[in-house]
Amino acid sequence: MGAAADADLGISVGAVGDVNNDGFGDYGVSGRFTPAFVASGKNGSVLYTHSQPAQAFEELGDLDGDGVDDFALSSLGSVDV
């Protein structure tokens, strides 16, 4: 990516719960032009990537009963869960 590509990171940041079930809260990050990703609250590793920038992240709890927190993100024209 490089410094120029990362310059807008942090425009959208939000808690998403513990999506990898390691006992640490994870977080989503995006920029105006940078695709969204979810990172581990334990070590910062990327857990999930999205093809578009996100405007918001929302922690949903465990919707499907699998023991792992679920989350939603909104991007221009769509909401993904």
QUIGI-V332690 format. One record per residue. N is the residue number from 1. RES is the residue in one letter. PSI is psi in radians with two decimals (none if undefined). BURIAL is I if it has 16 or more other C-alpha atoms within 10 Angstrom, else O. Layout:
n=N res=RES psi=PSI burial=BURIAL
n=N res=RES psi=PSI burial=BURIAL
This chain:
n=1 res=M psi=-1.03 burial=O
n=2 res=G psi=2.92 burial=O
n=3 res=A psi=-0.72 burial=O
n=4 res=A psi=-0.75 burial=O
n=5 res=A psi=-0.55 burial=O
n=6 res=D psi=-0.03 burial=O
n=7 res=A psi=-0.49 burial=O
n=8 res=D psi=0.08 burial=O
n=9 res=L psi=2.47 burial=I
n=10 res=G psi=-0.02 burial=O
n=11 res=I psi=-0.63 burial=I
n=12 res=S psi=2.13 burial=I
n=13 res=V psi=2.41 burial=I
n=14 res=G psi=2.67 burial=I
n=15 res=A psi=2.46 burial=I
n=16 res=V psi=0.12 burial=I
n=17 res=G psi=-2.90 burial=I
n=18 res=D psi=1.43 burial=I
n=19 res=V psi=-0.23 burial=I
n=20 res=N psi=0.15 burial=I
n=21 res=N psi=0.72 burial=O
n=22 res=D psi=0.09 burial=O
n=23 res=G psi=0.01 burial=O
n=24 res=F psi=2.43 burial=O
n=25 res=G psi=2.37 burial=I
n=26 res=D psi=2.99 burial=I
n=27 res=Y psi=2.65 burial=I
n=28 res=G psi=2.54 burial=I
n=29 res=V psi=2.48 burial=I
n=30 res=S psi=2.96 burial=I
n=31 res=G psi=3.10 burial=I
n=32 res=R psi=-0.61 burial=I
n=33 res=F psi=-0.01 burial=O
n=34 res=T psi=2.21 burial=I
n=35 res=P psi=2.55 burial=I
n=36 res=A psi=2.65 burial=I
n=37 res=F psi=2.77 burial=I
n=38 res=V psi=2.30 burial=I
n=39 res=A psi=2.66 burial=I
n=40 res=S psi=2.30 burial=I
n=41 res=G psi=-0.25 burial=I
n=42 res=K psi=-0.82 burial=O
n=43 res=N psi=0.03 burial=O
n=44 res=G psi=0.02 burial=O
n=45 res=S psi=2.60 burial=O
n=46 res=V psi=2.20 burial=O
n=47 res=L psi=-0.48 burial=O
n=48 res=Y psi=2.42 burial=O
n=49 res=T psi=2.64 burial=O
n=50 res=H psi=2.62 burial=O
n=51 res=S psi=-0.23 burial=O
n=52 res=Q psi=2.83 burial=I
n=53 res=P psi=2.67 burial=I
n=54 res=A psi=2.53 burial=I
n=55 res=Q psi=-0.48 burial=I
n=56 res=A psi=2.67 burial=I
n=57 res=F psi=2.55 burial=I
n=58 res=E psi=2.21 burial=I
n=59 res=E psi=2.27 burial=I
n=60 res=L psi=-0.10 burial=O
n=61 res=G psi=-2.88 burial=I
n=62 res=D psi=1.53 burial=O
n=63 res=L psi=-0.64 burial=O
n=64 res=D psi=0.10 burial=O
n=65 res=G psi=0.37 burial=O
n=66 res=D psi=0.07 burial=O
n=67 res=G psi=0.05 burial=O
n=68 res=V psi=2.37 burial=I
n=69 res=D psi=2.50 burial=I
n=70 res=D psi=2.82 burial=I
n=71 res=F psi=2.85 burial=I
n=72 res=A psi=2.66 burial=O
n=73 res=L psi=2.58 burial=I
n=74 res=S psi=2.41 burial=I
n=75 res=S psi=2.97 burial=I
n=76 res=L psi=2.05 burial=O
n=77 res=G psi=0.01 burial=O
n=78 res=S psi=2.77 burial=O
n=79 res=V psi=2.22 burial=O
n=80 res=D psi=2.39 burial=O
n=81 res=V psi=none burial=O
